[in-house]
Amino acid sequence: MRSASGTPDQSFFGTRENLTRWVGITEAKKFWKDYNMKKLIFIAAPLAFAVTACDGPAEEAGEEADDIMEAQGDMMDEQADVAEAHSELAEERADAATSEADEAALEEHAENLEEEADMLEDAADQM
């Protein structure tokens, strides 16, 4: 539709005055209120999705901190495996020892290494 001046009307119904004449004041007010709300939602919804989808610097720093903690946990787990291997080596040396004093000392050392390995594994699991 075009107005008398030849310019396109503002909406399907023309100007607000035309709409008021066609459907009445109450319905016209309701239409424009709903129409303005739809425009607002149409503009605001993509903006809201864009804002919530963006990863902020704080979130990125948090993810990096989590990665560091996970790497530290993996390192402690590997250290626990090394300590356990040392413990097994000490037990084998204790079995091969010729004197009882050497055997007792090596068994005690193996037990200490086993306890250290257990503590490291527990600490790694907590990370």
Number of C-alpha atoms within 10 A of each C-alpha: 12 11 11 8 7 8 9 12 14 12 10 10 13 14 12 16 12 12 19 15 10 12 11 12 14 9 13 18 14 11 15 13 12 12 12 12 12 12 11 11 13 11 11 12 11 11 12 11 10 10 11 10 9 9 9 10 9 9 11 11 11 11 12 12 12 13 12 12 14 15 14 14 20 16 14 21 21 16 17 24 17 14 21 20 16 17 24 17 14 21 19 15 16 22 15 11 15 10 9 11 11 15 19 14 14 21 20 16 17 24 17 14 21 20 16 17 24 17 15 21 19 15 14 21 13 8 13
